[in-house]
Amino acid sequence: MHKTMWRCGHWVMARDYQWRRLNQVMALNQALRVVFPLILLGSLADLVIRGWLTPTGYYYQTLHVENWCPQRARLEQGLLLLQNGAVGLASLGLAIVVSFYLVRQVTRSTDDQLTAGLLAGLTLQLVNVNPVSLQPHHAPAWLAMNLGWHGILAGLVVGLLVGNLYRIGVRIWSSPLDATLRPITLGSLGGLGVATVSGGWLLAAPFTVRAAFNAWLRLPLSFPTGWGQLASFSLLNGAMTWCGTLGALPTTSGQTVAATQNLAAVLGSAHWQVPHVLTVQTVIQTYASMGGPGMALALLLAIFLVRQNAAQRRIGWLSLVPVLGNFNAPLLVGLPVIWRPLLGIPLLLAPLACVSISSLALAFHWVPATAYPLAVSTPGPFLSFLGSGGSLRALLLAIVNLALATAIYYPFVKGDAAVDRRLAEEAKRDATSDELA
């Protein structure tokens, strides 16, 4: 059994190593490293806004911020501008940088590289239009800062699409004598193509990319109430997070109604009995999303337990404050976890294990279900304690789940560190060979 697991682990690490050496993946990883500071800045701003400056925030409620921060509304507006600007620029930057690096792999022409990047940025901006502005005698309002955390995936996809199309053009037009003419021609043709696509988008009665994405996500998330549905919800959440859809999945009306009915039942009765025991709030938000979707807090603990990769630990320390507030974007972008198979496996398995254990404990009434609203940025392990009215059994279950999720993440984080070392040694050998040549 031990040998089988050892062989499976080495097979997965070998596949991950081969995956990360692909040109497309290397471009993605380079782009994620470039935008990491923006993601970190946007996460910190979002944490302060939602945790400290809004009435639903944990620190707003516990520290009575309204009593000692008279300029709270003005501060919230300023931080909201910072958050939207940083995250929106990160999405736009991903499209530009991914396309830039993809073209850089096939030509040394800086003009080609920059032209491809600018075309990708233009594409993302022009297909994201505010439909309210499409009125007679009004100029269309092109948007770039409204994408939010879901825009990370949009930036990656647009960057890959435009970058690869431009690469095809470079390979077809490969004459070194046309190094100056080629970016001008391809850029002009690309601009016309983008204008055509955006024009078609306008004629099709468009809506913003963010609204379309949220509407698409809500389709399979109607109202999960059993273990099977909650497990499917968790797997979908993990898969979308791995793809780059950062932040929580949109809440549906059914989930809101269930949470309201649970709260009303608790407030109107002397006994802690809720009509909906297994819901997104009572299971996934409480026990399977500590540190953010994917049990990011467990991933952070596993990083600190694995002492073989200084870069991982540096990202972990930089992401510590946001993760404690359940904002996982810096950690997932900085490592990165996004589009990395080896870390994608525990991203699915750890929450699924927590959903299974928590559903069992709730179904047998070993712990009370959370009914009180969960304040934003509440440290993960305390969600169950506060949401259940101070139940120590609920807190113990949360700690067990966190320990289990950390144990699931640990071997994968250790394997990821080994792949990092192998790639670093390979890059060092290549650099030495180039110097000798």
C-alpha positions in Angstrom: 0.0 0.0 0.0 2.8 2.4 0.9 4.7 1.6 -2.3 1.5 2.2 -4.4 0.9 5.6 -2.8 4.6 6.5 -3.2 4.4 5.6 -6.9 1.2 7.6 -7.4 2.7 10.6 -5.7 5.8 10.5 -8.0 3.5 10.0 -11.0 1.4 13.1 -10.1 4.6 15.2 -9.4 6.0 14.1 -12.8 2.8 15.2 -14.6 2.8 18.5 -12.7 6.4 19.1 -13.7 5.6 18.5 -17.3 2.6 20.7 -17.1 4.5 23.6 -15.7 7.1 23.4 -18.4 4.5 24.1 -21.1 4.9 27.4 -22.8 1.2 28.4 -22.1 1.5 27.6 -18.4 4.8 29.4 -18.0 3.3 32.5 -19.5 0.4 32.2 -17.0 2.6 31.8 -14.0 4.8 34.7 -15.0 1.7 36.9 -15.4 0.3 35.8 -12.0 3.6 36.8 -10.4 3.5 40.2 -12.0 0.0 41.0 -10.7 0.4 39.6 -7.2 1.1 43.0 -5.6 -2.1 44.3 -7.0 -4.0 41.3 -5.8 -2.5 41.6 -2.3 -3.3 45.4 -2.2 -6.9 44.8 -3.4 -7.4 42.0 -0.8 -6.3 44.1 2.1 -8.5 47.0 1.0 -11.5 44.6 0.6 -10.8 43.1 4.0 -10.8 46.5 5.7 -14.0 47.6 3.8 -16.0 44.5 4.5 -14.5 43.6 7.9 -14.0 47.0 9.5 -16.1 49.6 7.8 -19.5 47.9 7.0 -22.1 46.9 9.6 -21.9 43.2 8.6 -18.2 43.1 9.3 -16.8 41.1 12.3 -14.5 43.9 13.5 -17.1 46.6 12.9 -19.4 44.7 15.3 -16.9 43.6 17.9 -14.8 46.8 18.1 -17.7 49.3 17.6 -16.0 51.1 14.8 -18.8 53.6 14.3 -18.0 55.1 17.8 -14.4 56.0 17.1 -14.2 56.4 13.3 -16.2 59.5 12.4 -15.0 59.5 8.8 -15.9 55.9 8.2 -18.0 56.6 5.1 -15.3 58.7 3.4 -12.6 56.2 4.3 -14.8 53.4 2.9 -15.2 55.3 -0.4 -11.5 55.8 -0.7 -10.7 52.2 0.0 -13.4 51.1 -2.4 -11.7 53.1 -5.2 -8.4 51.5 -4.2 -9.9 47.9 -4.2 -11.7 48.3 -7.5 -8.7 49.9 -9.1 -6.2 47.3 -7.9 -8.4 44.3 -8.7 -9.6 45.7 -12.0 -6.1 46.6 -13.1 -4.9 43.1 -12.1 -7.5 41.6 -14.4 -6.6 43.9 -17.2 -2.9 43.4 -16.5 -3.3 39.6 -16.7 -4.7 39.9 -20.2 -1.8 42.2 -21.2 1.0 40.3 -19.6 -0.1 36.8 -20.6 -0.4 37.9 -24.2 3.0 39.6 -23.9 4.8 36.6 -22.6 3.2 34.2 -25.1 4.5 36.3 -28.0 7.8 36.8 -26.3 8.4 33.0 -26.6 8.3 33.1 -30.4 10.0 36.5 -31.2 12.5 38.9 -29.7 10.7 41.9 -31.2 9.6 44.1 -28.4 7.2 45.8 -30.7 5.4 42.5 -31.4 5.3 41.7 -27.7 3.9 45.1 -26.6 1.4 45.2 -29.5 0.0 41.7 -28.5 -0.3 42.8 -24.9 -2.1 46.0 -25.8 -4.5 44.2 -28.1 -5.4 41.8 -25.2 -6.1 44.7 -22.9 -8.2 46.4 -25.5 -10.2 43.2 -26.1 -11.0 42.8 -22.5 -12.1 46.4 -22.1 -14.2 46.6 -25.3 -16.3 43.5 -24.6 -17.1 44.7 -21.1 -19.6 47.5 -21.7 -22.2 49.1 -19.4 -25.5 48.4 -21.1 -27.2 51.3 -19.2 -25.0 53.7 -21.2 -26.3 52.3 -24.6 -28.9 54.9 -25.0 -29.4 57.3 -28.0 -27.0 60.3 -27.9 -24.9 58.7 -25.2 -21.3 57.5 -25.6 -20.9 53.8 -24.5 -19.3 53.5 -21.1 -16.4 51.0 -21.5 -15.6 49.4 -18.2 -12.3 48.1 -16.9 -12.6 48.3 -13.1 -15.9 46.5 -12.4 -14.8 42.9 -13.0 -14.0 42.1 -9.4 -12.4 38.8 -8.3 -14.1 36.9 -11.1 -12.2 39.1 -13.6 -9.0 37.1 -12.9 -10.3 34.2 -15.0 -11.5 36.7 -17.7 -8.0 38.2 -17.9 -6.3 34.9 -18.2 -8.7 33.6 -20.9 -8.5 36.8 -23.0 -4.7 36.9 -22.7 -4.4 33.3 -23.9 -6.8 33.8 -26.8 -5.2 37.0 -28.1 -1.6 35.9 -27.4 -2.0 32.7 -29.3 -3.7 34.3 -32.2 -0.8 36.8 -32.4 1.7 34.0 -32.2 0.1 32.4 -35.3 0.5 35.7 -37.1 4.2 35.9 -36.1 4.8 32.4 -37.3 3.1 33.0 -40.7 4.9 36.3 -41.1 8.4 35.2 -40.0 10.6 37.2 -42.3 13.3 39.1 -40.3 13.2 41.9 -42.9 9.6 42.8 -41.8 10.4 43.2 -38.1 9.1 46.8 -38.2 6.2 46.3 -40.6 4.8 43.2 -38.9 3.7 44.7 -35.6 2.1 47.6 -37.3 0.2 45.4 -39.7 -0.8 42.7 -37.1 -1.7 45.4 -34.6 -4.0 47.2 -37.1 -5.6 43.9 -38.2 -6.0 42.9 -34.6 -7.6 46.2 -33.7 -10.1 45.9 -36.5 -10.9 42.4 -35.4 -11.4 43.6 -31.8 -13.6 46.4 -33.1 -15.7 44.0 -35.1 -16.2 41.6 -32.1 -17.1 44.5 -29.8 -19.5 45.9 -32.4 -21.2 42.5 -32.6 -21.4 42.4 -28.8 -23.1 45.8 -28.8 -25.7 44.8 -31.5 -26.5 41.7 -29.5 -27.9 43.7 -26.5 -24.9 43.0 -24.3 -24.5 42.9 -20.6 -21.3 43.3 -18.5 -18.9 40.4 -18.4 -19.3 40.3 -14.6 -23.1 40.1 -14.8 -23.0 37.3 -17.5 -20.5 35.3 -15.4 -22.5 35.6 -12.2 -25.7 34.6 -14.1 -24.0 31.5 -15.5 -22.6 30.5 -12.1 -26.0 30.7 -10.5 -27.6 28.1 -12.8 -26.4 24.9 -11.0 -26.5 26.5 -7.5 -30.2 26.7 -6.8 -30.6 25.3 -3.3 -28.4 22.4 -2.2 -29.8 20.8 0.9 -28.4 17.2 1.0 -24.9 15.8 1.3 -24.7 14.9 -2.4 -25.8 18.4 -3.5 -23.5 20.1 -1.0 -20.6 17.9 -2.2 -21.3 18.8 -5.8 -21.5 22.5 -4.8 -18.1 22.2 -3.0 -16.5 20.5 -6.0 -17.9 23.2 -8.4 -16.7 25.9 -6.0 -13.2 24.3 -5.9 -13.0 23.8 -9.6 -14.0 27.4 -10.4 -11.5 28.6 -7.8 -8.7 26.6 -9.4 -9.6 28.1 -12.8 -9.3 31.6 -11.4 -12.8 32.5 -10.2 -11.7 34.0 -6.9 -14.1 35.1 -4.2 -17.2 33.3 -3.1 -19.7 32.0 -5.6 -22.9 34.1 -6.0 -25.6 33.5 -3.3 -28.9 32.4 -4.7 -32.4 33.3 -3.4 -32.9 29.8 -2.1 -29.9 30.0 0.1 -30.9 33.3 1.5 -34.4 32.1 2.3 -33.0 29.0 4.1 -30.7 31.1 6.2 -33.6 33.5 7.1 -35.9 30.6 8.1 -33.1 29.0 10.3 -32.6 32.3 12.1 -36.3 32.9 12.6 -36.7 29.4 14.0 -33.9 29.9 16.6 -35.1 33.4 17.6 -38.7 32.2 18.0 -38.1 29.1 20.1 -36.3 28.2 23.3 -34.8 25.1 21.6 -32.0 25.3 19.0 -33.8 23.5 16.2 -33.6 24.7 12.6 -35.7 23.6 9.6 -32.7 23.4 7.2 -29.8 21.5 8.8 -27.7 20.9 5.7 -27.3 24.1 3.7 -24.5 26.2 2.2 -24.3 28.3 5.3 -24.4 25.6 7.9 -21.9 23.3 6.2 -19.8 24.9 3.5 -19.5 28.5 4.7 -19.1 27.4 8.3 -16.8 24.3 8.1 -15.4 24.1 4.6 -14.3 27.6 3.7 -12.0 28.6 6.5 -9.6 31.1 5.0 -11.7 31.3 1.9 -13.0 28.8 -0.7 -10.8 25.7 -0.8 -10.0 25.8 2.9 -7.2 28.3 2.2 -6.3 28.5 6.0 -5.4 24.8 5.9 -3.2 25.4 2.8 -1.5 28.3 4.7 -0.8 26.0 7.7 0.6 23.3 5.4 3.0 25.9 3.9 4.3 26.8 7.3 4.7 23.1 8.2 6.7 22.5 5.0 10.1 24.2 5.5 11.7 23.3 2.2 10.6 26.3 0.1 11.4 29.8 1.1 9.3 31.3 -1.7 6.2 29.5 -0.5 6.7 30.7 3.0 7.2 34.2 1.9 4.0 34.2 0.0 2.4 32.6 3.1 3.5 35.4 5.3 2.4 38.1 2.9 -1.1 36.4 2.6 -1.5 35.8 6.3 -3.7 38.7 7.2 -6.1 38.3 4.2 -6.4 34.6 4.8 -7.3 35.0 8.4 -10.1 37.2 7.2 -11.2 34.6 4.7 -9.8 36.4 1.6 -7.7 33.8 -0.2 -6.9 35.6 -3.5 -3.2 36.5 -2.6 -2.4 33.0 -1.5 -3.9 31.4 -4.6 -2.3 33.8 -7.0 1.1 34.1 -5.3 1.9 30.4 -5.1 0.1 30.0 -7.6 -2.6 27.5 -7.0 -4.5 28.7 -10.1 -4.1 26.2 -13.0 -1.6 24.1 -11.1 -2.7 20.4 -11.1 -0.7 19.3 -8.0 -2.3 21.9 -5.7 -5.7 21.6 -7.4 -6.2 18.1 -6.1 -6.3 19.1 -2.4 -8.2 22.2 -3.3 -11.0 19.9 -4.2 -10.4 17.1 -1.7 -10.0 19.1 1.5 -13.3 21.0 1.4 -15.0 17.8 0.3 -13.7 15.9 3.3 -14.9 18.8 5.6 -18.3 18.8 4.0 -18.7 15.0 4.5 -17.6 15.1 8.2 -19.7 18.2 9.0 -22.8 16.8 7.2 -22.5 13.6 9.2 -22.2 15.5 12.5 -25.1 17.8 11.8 -27.3 15.0 10.5 -26.9 13.1 13.7 -27.3 16.3 15.8 -23.8 15.9 17.4 -23.3 19.7 16.9 -25.9 22.5 16.5 -26.3 24.0 13.1 -25.2 27.6 12.7 -28.2 30.0 12.5 -26.9 33.4 13.3 -25.5 35.5 10.4 -21.8 34.9 9.8 -20.0 38.3 10.0 -17.6 39.0 7.2 -13.9 38.5 7.9 -14.6 36.4 11.1 -11.5 34.2 11.6 -12.4 30.8 10.1 -12.4 28.5 13.2 -14.7 30.9 15.1 -17.5 30.9 12.4 -19.0 27.8 13.9 -18.7 29.0 17.5 -20.3 32.3 16.9 -22.9 31.1 14.4 -24.1 28.4 16.8 -24.5 30.7 19.8 -21.3 29.7 21.4 -21.3 25.9 21.0 -18.0 24.4 22.0 -18.9 21.2 20.1 -19.2 23.2 16.9 -15.8 24.9 17.6 -14.3 21.4 18.2 -15.7 20.2 14.9 -14.2 23.2 13.1 -10.8 22.5 14.6 -11.0 18.8 13.6 -11.9 19.9 10.0 -9.0 22.4 9.9 -6.6 19.7 11.1 -7.9 17.2 8.5 -7.7 19.7 5.7 -4.1 20.6 6.7 -3.1 16.9 6.6 -4.6 16.6 3.1 -2.8 19.6 1.8 0.6 18.8 3.4 1.9 16.1 1.0 0.8 18.1 -2.0 2.5 21.3 -0.7 5.6 19.2 -0.1 5.5 17.8 -3.6 5.0 21.2 -5.0 8.1 22.4 -3.2 10.0 19.5 -4.7 8.8 20.4 -8.2 9.9 24.0 -7.6 13.4 22.9 -6.6 13.6 20.8 -9.8 12.6 23.6 -12.0 14.9 26.1 -10.3 17.9 23.7 -10.7 17.0 23.2 -14.4 16.8 27.0 -14.9 20.2 27.4 -13.2 21.8 24.8 -15.4 20.3 26.4 -18.5 21.6 29.8 -17.4 25.1 28.4 -16.8 25.1 26.7 -20.3 24.1 30.0 -21.9 26.9 31.8 -20.2 29.5 29.2 -21.3 28.2 29.3 -24.8 
